[in-house]
């Protein structure tokens, strides 16, 4: 076979370099890509926009980082945190146009829920900042955790509560928790109130930070895979007003996330 010298496509080479660097780092912002590859930021911006348009990467709202698309990976049996974050991002951006308070999406872990995406950088109101990504929130003391806990199946809920329950018995705390979760299931959303006495993470913060939150679960099939919240300052608005004005938008965002997750897997939410 006769070997021929064929010129490579320089722009394509650069694009592949950018994609490889993002994949190697599991996410990178524009400045990090500039330092790593030595390409002008204007050039990099055109490349990441193109890669995003074709579904190879996406940009996280929480910190502006570009990440490999989870949708290109072979599907697994369970919904991954990366899938939830990527699908949630667009819905959180749209929610920021409707609600003047920040929101976050969190996924379940063994004894907490973990923030995977937030629109907080898009909403600079009274310096409320949610996140960053990776922050752990209490199942017991945050609306975000309670929304998931109220929606999950009894076996899963029992396993979570075994990790959170104090060593010494507390029948009053048990009754309060049962009533609280029953109320969440009846009305379809969770609040920070009423406070609960078990000293889990966020126990002090919810009493001192002057914030209030409401949250709803993201339900895929019959099972929750995440929860999404709205957080506001107590001194700026009362709970009843925020619920009346914004619960519908929050529920639509949760339903949209579930629908898109199902569609990405070829199913129905």
N, C-alpha and C positions, 0 to 999 in steps of 0.2 A: 504494500500500500504506500502510495506516495504521500509523504507528510507535507502539508501546506501550512504556511504561516497565516493564521486567521486573526484578525484584530478582535480583541474583546470589546464588549460594550462597557465603557467606563462608568456610565451612570448606573448600569445594572450592578456592576461590581461594588460600587459605593453603597447602593441600596442593600445588597446582601451583607456587606460589612456592618451596616447599621443594624440590620435584623439579627445578625449573629451576636453583636455586642449586647443588644437588649436581651436576647435569650440567655447569653452567658451570665449576665448580671441578674437575671430574673426581674428586670425592670431598671430603667435609668431615665433621668431627666435630660433636658437638652444640654445643660452645661456639662454633665458627666459624659455625654456622648461627644461633645466638643473636645474635652480634655483627652478622652481615650482615643479618638480617631483623627483629631487634628483638622476636622472639616469645619468650614464656616457655619455659624449657627443658622444663617439664612438658608444655606444648602440643606442642612440637617432638617430644618423645619419643613421644607418642601418634601423631603424624603419620608419623614414620619407621617405627614398628612397623606401621602400617597399609600404608604404601607397600611395606614389605618383605614383608608377608603376601601382597600381590597381585603380587609379582614385579617391581616397578619398580626397587627398590634392594636392596642387601645390605650387611651390616656385616662388615668385615674384622676378623679376630681380632687381627692383628698390632698394630694401633694404634687400633682402635675406629672407624675412619672409615667413613662410609656412602658407597657408590659406586653409580653407575648399573649396572644389570644388563646384563652382556654378552649375556645370552640374548635380549634384545629387539632386538639388532642383526641386520641381514641376515647370514646365514652366509657365511663366506669359505672358501676352499679349505683354508687352514691353521688349525689350532687356535691361538687367540691366548693370550697370557699372562693376559689378563683373564679369559678363559673358564676356564682352569686354576685361577686363584686363587679365583674364585667357587665353582666346583664343589668344590674341595679344602677349603674352609672348614669345611663341616659335618662332613666326614670327620676333619679334624684335631681338631675339638671332641670328637667321639666317641672318638678315639684318646687324648685327654687323660684320659678317664675310665678307660682301661684300662692306660695306661703312665704311670709317675711321672716320666718324662723328657720333655723337649720335642722337638718335631718341626718340620720345615720342608719346604716343597715348593719346588722350583726348576725353572726352564725353561732350555732351551739357548740360548746366544748364540754368537757367532763363536768366542771363545776362552775362555769361561767359562760357568758356569751361574748364573742369577740368582734369588735368593729372591723369591717372589711372595706367599707366605703362611706364617705360622707360628702355632702354638698356644702359643708361649713365654709370653705374658702370663697364660695360664691355669695355668701350672705354675711355681711359685716354689720351686724346690728347689735349694739350694746356689747360688743366684744365677746359675744358667745361663740366659743369655738368648740366643736365636737371632735373627738378623735384624740390622737392620730390613729391611723390604721394599726391594729394590733392591741389597742386598749381593751382591757378585760372589764366587763360589766357584770354586776351581780344578778343572779336569777331572782333573788328575793327583794332587792331594794331599788331596782330600776324598772321603769315601765317596759323597756326593751326586753329585759330578762323575763319579766312577768308575762309579757305577751306570748313568748315562746312556751314558757312553763304551763300556762293555761291551755295552750292548744295541743301540746304533745300527747301522745298516747299514755294511758295509765302506767304501763310497765316502764316506759322511759322516764316519766315523771317521778315514779317511785325510786328509780335508780339515782336520779339527780338529787332528790331530797335526802337520800341516805348519805350523800357526801356533804350535805349542808346542815343537817340536823345536829344540834348540840348534843354532846355526850350525855348530859343530864337531861332527864325528861322534862318536858314543858307542855303540858296539856293545853294551857291557854294559848300558847304560840301555835300549836297544831290546829286548834279550832279557828284561830284568826286566819291562818294560812288557807285552810279549807274554804272558809267563807270568802276570802279574797279571790281565790282562783275560781270559785263558782260564780262570783260576780263578774269576773273578766269574761268567762265563757258566755254568760247571759247577755252581756251588752256588746261583746265582740271587740273590745279594746281594753288596754291596760293603762293604769296611771301609777304614779309613784305613791299616791295615797291609797290606803292608809299606811303609815309606817309600820314596820314589823320589828320585833325586839331582837331577833337572832343576829348576832354581830358578824355578819358576812362582809365581804368587800363592798365598798361604797356605803356602808352603814352610817358613817359620820358625814360623808359628803352630801347625801340627800337631805340632811338636816341643816346644813350650813351653807350650801352654795347658792341658795336663793333661786334655784331653777325648778321648773316643773316639766314633766314630759308625758306624752301619751304615745302608745305604740300599738301596732297590730301585727299579727303573724303573716308571713308569706306562706301560703298553703299550696303544696303541689300534690295533687291527688287528695288523699285524706290526711297528709302528714305535713307539719310545718318544717321548712328548711331554713328559715331565717325570720327575723323580725325587723320592722322599720319604724322609726320614731319621728316625732317632732318635739323639740325642746325650746322652752321659752323662759323668760324671767318672770318670776312670780309678781314682782312689783309693777310690771308693765301690762299684764293681762291676767284675768282670773281663768281658772280651768274651764268653767262652763262656757265661756265665750270662745276660747280656743277650740274646744271640742265642737261647738256648734258651727263655727266657721270653716274648720279645716279637716274634720274627720273624714268627710267624703273624699277630699283630695288624697288623703293618706291611704284610704282603702283602695282607691283607684290605682295608686302607685304600687301597692302590694299586689293587687290583682294583675297589673301589667307585668311586673317582675315574674310572677308565677307563670303567666301565659307565655312569655318569651323563653323562660327556662324549659317549659314543656315543648315549645316549638323547636328549640335547639336540639331536643332529644327525640323529635318526631312523634311526640305524644300530645296529650290534651291536659291542661291544668285542671 
